[in-house]
Amino acid sequence: MTAIRMLAIDLDDTLLRSDLSISFRTRNTIKKAESAGIVVVLASGRIPAAMERFARLLGLHKRPGYLICNNGTMIQESHTGNIIADIQLPSSAALVAYDLAEAEGFSVQIYEDDIMYISRANEFADYDQKITGLRQVVVENFRGMVEAGCHKLLIPGDPMILRPLESLLRTYIGRDVTIFTSKPYFLEILPPKTDKGTALAAVAERLAIPREAVLAIGDSMNDEAMIRWAGVGVAMVNGDDRIKDIAEFITNKTNDDDGVADIIERYILGKET
């Protein structure tokens, strides 16, 4: 295996435990990897405001690192706050997605700054608020907000009824956007050719790090692109079975049992566990 020079880690259900904490062992192991010269990238569907506290907990505000936010529509330097990439969803495709979702009775969400804008109140938004800490704002003219521009649309709902909507969206705008489920109950619409994989490739190119020297860890379908792109793709044992099928390695331990630390120690620090 090529020596790893960059480590990309998803947050929810990967780095974060179920209580949204990061264990001392995992924090310490990540710092040891950084001391060994590894560039750490946090890659999440969260917006920067919802990633900042975890970046600070790891000390990334003090050392060069990167945050891939909004599933790849934004890339931010962790130590300066500088945005080095910012991609918006084409308004025409976004409007079609919104109109179709609205016609089928779904709520739609947009994330900007530290606010979760929603077209109507729903239980999934309440859960999202709990895990991200973002404030909810119901927007009366939500279609107007979509038309004005956004990084992504998120459509929450029961997985069984989201699947037909996903098929419908792929039929009408599949060539103009990126579509996937980040959680079984979150359907996301992003700009075309935009995902964690393309964002990770951009960071690696910026630092002249070959893909063979990149290790990426994730658990959900929004991690698929970066796990496929990285030289070493790792799936959490607690992750989606589809992700485990494409990953080169699967952790022996869950996110609640330091699975990330285990992988770092084994494949980066060279310890047997």
N, C-alpha and C positions, 0 to 999 in steps of 0.2 A: 504494500500500500504506500502511495506517495505521502510524504510527511504533510500533515494538515497545517495550514496557515490561516484558515478562516473558519469560524464556527458560527453557524446560523441556527437560532433557536426560536421556535414558536413559543408563545406565552401560555394561553389557556389550555389546560389539560396536558401540557408538556412540561414547561419550566415551572408553572404555578401549580401548587397543590390545590386540592378541592376547596380549601379555605382561602385561596388566593394569596398564600404566603410562599416564600422561597426559603427552603431550609438552610440552616447554617452550613451544612456539609456542601450543598450545591453552590451556595455563594462562594464558599472558600475554594471549591474546586474550579469554578470559573475564573477566579482571581489567579489561581496557580497557572491556568492555561494562558491567561493574559501575560503573566510574568515570563512564560515560555515563548512569548512572541506571537501568540494567536490573536487575530482580530476578531472581536465578538460582535455579532449582528443579532439584534432582537427583531424578529419578523412576525408581525401580527396583523389581524384584521382590525385591531383597535386604532383609533386616531392618536396623534402624538400626545394629547392631553391625558389619554387613558393609559399611555405607556410610560409616561415620565416617572412616576413613583417607583416603578420596577427598575428602570434604568438607573435612577439615583440609588436605589437599594444595592445595586451591583457596583456602584461607583463609576458608571459609564459617563457621568457628567464631568468626571475628573480626567478621564483617559480617552484617547481617540477610539471611537466606535461608531456604529451606525444603527439607526432604527428604520426598519422597513414598515411603514404604516399603511393602514387602509388596504391591506392585502396587496400592496405594491404600487398604489397610485401616488404615494409620497415616500421620499427617502430623506432622512434627516441625520445630520451629524450629531451624535449623542453629546459630545463635549462642547460644541459651539451653538447648537440649536439651528444652524444653517440648513435650509431646505435645498437639497441638490437636485431633486426631481419632484415635479408636481404635475400630474396628468389628470385632466378632467374628462368626464363622460360626455360624449357627443350629445348635445341637447335633443336632437331629433330622435335618436334611439332611446334616450332617457324618457322622453315624453311617450313614446310608444309603450315602453315597459310600464310606466306609471298608469297609462290609460287602460292597458290590459289587466293589470293587477287590480285597479279600482273597479273595473267592470266585473271582475270575478269576486269582488267583495273582500279583497285583502287590504290591510294597512301597509303603508310604505314609510321607510325611515331614511333620513339623510343625517350624516355626522359631519359637523364642522366646528372648529374651535373646541370648546368644551361642552357642546350642547348636542343632544340627540333630538332632531326635529322629526315629528311624526304627523302623519295625515289624520290619524285618529287614535285614541287611547286603546291599548290592548295589553293583554297579560304578558306577552313576550317582551314588549318594551319595558314593562316593570321589572322583569327578570334581567334584561340587558342593563338597566339602570343600576341594579343591585351589584352586578359583577364589574361594571365599568366605572361607576361613580358619576356618570354624566347626568346632567339635568335634562329632563324632558320638557319639550315645548311643542304643543299642538298648534299646527299652522293651518289657518283657515283656507288660504289660497295656496295649497301645497303644490298644485300644478304650476303656478307661477314661479315658485321657488325652484322646481325642477328645471323649468325653462331657463332660469337665470344661470344655471350651471351648478354642478356638484361633482365630487370625486367618485361617488358610487351610490347606488340605491340598494337598500336592504329590505327584503320582503319577508316578514316573519309569518309563521303559520304551522299548523299541524303537518308533519312530514308527508302524510298520506295524501293531503289535498294540495301540497306544494308541488308534488311531482307532475301532475297534469299541467300546472301553470308553467313549470320549467320547460316542459315539452312545447307548450304554446309559444313561449318566449323564444325558444331556439328556432322555431319555425319562422317567426316573423323578423327577428333581429339577431339571430345567432351569428351571422357573419359580421355584424357591426359592433359586437360587444363581447366581453368575457362573462360567462355564466357558470356559477358553481354553488354548492352548498358549503358554507363554512361550518355550520352545525346542521344537524338534520332538520332543524326548525328555522334556519336562516338561509334564505336564497339571496345570493348577491349578484348584482349587475355592475360590472366594471368596464372601463374603456377597453377597446380591442387590444389584444396582445399585451395585456397588462396583468401581472400576477406576481407572486412572491419570487418565482423563478427568474423572470426577466429583471426584476429589481435586484435580486442577488447577483445576477450576471453583471449588471451595471456597476455595482459596488466592487465586485472582483476585478472588473476591467479598470476601474479607477485606481485600484491599488496594484495592478499588474500581477494579480494572483490567478493562476490557472485553475480551471474548474476541478481538476484532479486533486487540488489541495484544499478543497472546500468540503466540509462536513455539515450536513443540514439535518435537523431533528424536528419532527412534527407528528401530528396525530389525526388531522382532518383533511377533507378534500381540498381546502384552500392551501394546504401544504404540498399538494401533489406536484406542482410545477417546480418548486425548489428542491424537493426530494429527487425528482427525476433529473434536474439540471446538475445538482452537486455531484462531485466525484464520489462521495460517500453519502448515500441517503439512508437515514435511520427513521424508523417508525416506532412510536410508543406502543408497548404491549397493550395498553388500554385504548389504543386508537381504532379508527375505522378499519374494518377488514380490507377494504379496497386499498388503503394506504399501506397496510402491512404486506399486501400482495406485490406492490411495486418496489418496496424498499429493499436495499441490499442487506440491511441488518434490522433486527427488532430488539428493543430493550428487553432485558430480563425482568425489569422492575417497572412499576407504574409511576405516574407523576407524583403520587402520594408517598412513594418509597424511593425517592432520589434516582429515578431512572436516568435523568440527564447527567447527574454526577457520575453514575456508573459508566456511561458511555464515554465521557471525557477521560475518566481515569484509565479506561481500557484502551481507547484508540488514539488518545492525544498525549496523555501523560505516561502511557506505557506500563500501567500497573495491572497486575492480574487480580481480578475480583471474583 
